Amino acid sequence: MAGSIPASVTSDQRLALGSRAPEAVTSILRILRSAGGGAGMAITCALFAVAILADRIAPMDPFASVAVPLSAPSAAHPMGTDDLGRDLFSGVVHGARTSLMVALSVTVLASVLGIIVGAVSGWRGDLVDDTLMRLTEFVQVVPRFFLAAIVIALFGPGLDRLVLLLGLTSWPAMARVVRAEVLSVKTREFILAARALGAPAGRILAREVLPNVLGPTVVVASLNAAAVILLEAGLSFLGLGDPDVVSWGYLANNAQRFLRVAWWMVVFPGASIALAILGLNLLGDALSDALNPRALAREVPDADGARRRA
């Protein structure tokens, strides 16, 4: 009788491990089938490809004066030049690397903190849950933009300080989502069985609980990355970014004085910011639909095995 529980749990674990890969492929295909999801994934992947290959796509130094100042877009300079004769195309391409690097770094830091706080809060409950949730609420009401502006004004601009500050203030949404999922998962049968077998709490959290709550965290992370791109662009637009690193907000800040005579200086960086945010938001919405259990429950398999809406 005592040996039947381990056998059952082991069988369930093998089935879960075997089904994760097909479920991941199914989720990706579900995202690509939707118009918004396919567009969001295409835009996001294209922007990350541009950021990774920036040195090959635009080998020109974005800070080097290479042409006549305020030249309109042409074959030699597809996005024109700025007031110092710097190639705007090189600035936009290299700015993609900076903006996406900041967004990715902040998202990773905020996700790690949010997952840890949310998992511990939901698993332990009681006083620990109350304390961590009050801390989460305190951080959530802090105005990130004005706090970042104050810190940069006091300690000077720098990407490291910006990433650290935004990462330490962007985790509450992730923590709330993870906590809600952990509260739901920890009452299920396979968790109770693992507890009955005497498995340590840390092992249960790492191997049983967290793999079942990571779906919603991907959605939150994608939306958080879009918000970070906009926040970084806003700070750089106000002159609070790192002047030694080119970014989309930095380019938009340089264009303020030339809106009437050089429209391209603001259009191309602004369009890049809007495109990045649009792509991440579309991808986040598609991920939310693809990983929504209620939506999956309404799908029924066809004769060929494909799943369709009921």
N, C-alpha and C positions, 0 to 999 in steps of 0.2 A: 504493500500500500504506500509505504514511504518512498519506494523507488519509482512509483508511477509519475510523481510530480516532476522530478528532474527530466525524465524522458519526454514528458509533454512540453516542458519549457524549452528543451533543446530542439525538439521538432519545430516549435513555433519560431524559434530564433533562426533555424535554417531556412524555413519558408520565407521569413521576413528578409533575410539577407539575399536570398535568391530572387526576390521580387523587387528589390530596390532598383536594380539597373533597368529592367523593363519599365518600371514606373517613371523613372527619370526620362527615359526616351519618350514615353507617352506624353509626359508633361511638355517636353520640348516641342513635339509634333503638335500638341494642342495649342501652344503659343504661336507657332508658325502658321497654323491654319487660320487664326484670326487676323484680320487686316491690321488692327492696331498693334498686336503683338509682333507680327512679322516686321512691320515698319519700325517699331521700337527696337527690336533686336538688330535689325540691319543698321539703323542709325547709330546705336551704341557700339556695335562691333566696328563700324567704319571709323568712328571717332577714336576708339582705342587703337585701331590700326594706324591711324594718322599720328597719334601721340607716340606710339612705339617706333614708327619709321620716320619720325620728324627730320632726323639728320639726312636721310636719303631723299625724302620728298622735297625738302627745302634746305639744301646744303649751305645757303647763304646765311651769314651771321645776321640775326634780326636786329642787332644794335649798330650795324655798319651802314654808313651812308653810301649808297650805290648809284643814285640817280638824282635827277633834279627834284627838289622838294615840291610836294603837293602835286605830283604828276598823276593824271587820271589813269584809270585801269587801261592797260595795253597788253600787247602780246609779250613784251619783255617783263612786265610787272602786272600780272592778272588782276591784282587788287589795288594797284596804284602804289604811291609812296606817301609817307607822312611829311610833317613840316621840316624834318631833318634829312629827308631823302632816303629814309630806310624803307626797305621792301616790306609792304604790309602783308603780303602772302606769307613770307617767312615768319613774320610776327604772329599771324593767326595760327600757323601750323605749330610753331614752337609754344605758343600760348596754350594750345590744346594739351600739350604734355604737362605744363604747369598746373592748369586748372583741373585736369583729370587726376593728376598725381595727388593734389590736395584733397580732392573729393574722395579718392580711393583710400588714402591714409586716414582721413577723418572717419570714414565709414567703417574701416576695419577696427580702429580704436574704439569708436562708439559701440560697435556691435559686440566686441569682446566684453566691454564693461557692462553693456545692457544685458547680455546673455548671463553673465556671472551674477549680477544683482537680481535679475528676474528669476533665475533658476534657484538661487539660495532662498529668496523671499517666498516663492511658491512652494518649495519643498519643506522648509522649516516651519513656516507659518507662525502664529502667535506673536510674541514680542518682536522676534526677528523680522517678521513680515511687516508689522506696523512701523518699526524703525526704518527699514529700508524704503518703504513706500512714502514715509514722510520726507526722507532725504530725496527721493525721486521727485516728489511734488515741489520741493524747494528748488531743485536744479531746473525743473521744467519751467518755472515761472520767471527765471532769470532771463532778461532780454539779451540774447546772445550777441546781436549786432552791436548794441551800445557797449556791452562789456568788452567785446573785441576791440572796438574803437578806443575805449579807455586804456586797455592794456597796451595796445600798439602805440598810443600817444605817450604813455609813460615809459615803456621799455624799448620802444623803437620797432620798426617793421622787421619781419622775418618769417619765412615760411614755417620754420620749426615751431615758433611761438604760436603762429596761427593754427597749425595742425593740432598742437597740444591743447590750445584753448577751445577750439571747436569740438575736438574729440571728447574733452571732459565735460562738455555741456550739451552734447547731442545724443546721449544714451538713454534718457528717460522713456522715450517712445518704445524703444526696443525692449527695455526692462519690463514695461507694462504688458507688452504682447507676450513675452516669454513667460512671465508670471501667470498670466491667464491660461496659457497652454499647459504649463506644468501643473496647475491646480486641476485641470481636466484630466491629464494623462495619469497622474499619480494615483488615481482611484480605480484604474482599470485592472483587469484580472491578472495580466502578465506582470504588472508591477507588484501586486499583492503576492503573487507566487514567488517572485524574486526575493521579496522581504521575508516570506515564510521560510525560504531556503537559507536565510541568514546572510545574504549578500550585503556587503558594505554599502552605505548610502552613497558614497562617492562613485562607486562602480555602477550602481543603479542609475544615478544621474547621467554619467558619461556614456554608458552603453545602451541604456533602455529609454531614458526620458528624453535627453537632448536630441537624438536622431529623429524622434517623433514630433519635435516642436520646431525644427529648423525651417520647415516650409514657410510659415508666416514671416520668419525673420528675414528671408531673402527679399520679400516684398517691402518690408520696412527699410531694409538697407538700400534698395534701389531708389526709393522715394527720398531717403535721407541724403543720398549722394546728389540728387538733383537740387535739394535745398542748399547743400554746402557749396555747389558751383555758383548758385545765385548769390549766396552770402559772400563768398570770396570775391566775386565780380563787383558786388556793391562796395565792399571795403576798398578794393583797388581803384574803383571809379572815384572814390572820395580822396584818393591819394594816400591811403593807409596801407597799401600793399608794399611788397618788397620792390624797391626801385631797380634792383640789380637783376631781377628775373622778369621776363616778359610773360604776361598773362592776358586773357581776354579783357579783364577789367582794367588792366594797365593801359591797353590800347584804347579802350573806350574813354579813359580819363584823359589821354593825350588828345583825343578828338574833340573835346569840349569847346575849345576856342576856334575850331575850324568847321563848325557845322554848316555854315552858309557857303563856304568856298570849297570844301572837300568832303562831300557826302560819304564817299567810300570809306573814310577813316572811322566812321561810327557804324555804318551799315554792316560791314563784314564781321567785325568783332561782335556786334549785337546779334547778328543772325547766327553766329556760332554758339553764343550763349543760349539763345532761344532753341536752337536745334538740339543741343545737348540736353537741355531740360525736357524738351518734348520727347526725345527718344527714351530717356530714363523714366518719365512718367508713363508713357505708353507701355514700356516693358514692365513697369511695376503693376499697372492695371491688368495686363495680360497674365502676369505671374499670380496675381490675386485670384483671377478667375480659374486659372489652371490648377492651382493648389487648394481651391475651395472645396471642402468635403461635400457640401450640399450640391454643388454643381456636378461633382463626380457621381453622386448618388442618382442624379437624374439622367445619367448616360447609361445606355444599354448596349451590349455588344451585338454587332451584326453577325450574319452567317460567316463572314470572312474574318471575324475576330475584331474588327475595328469598332470603336465605341462611338455612338451617335447619341444626340439628345433624345430623351424619351418624349 
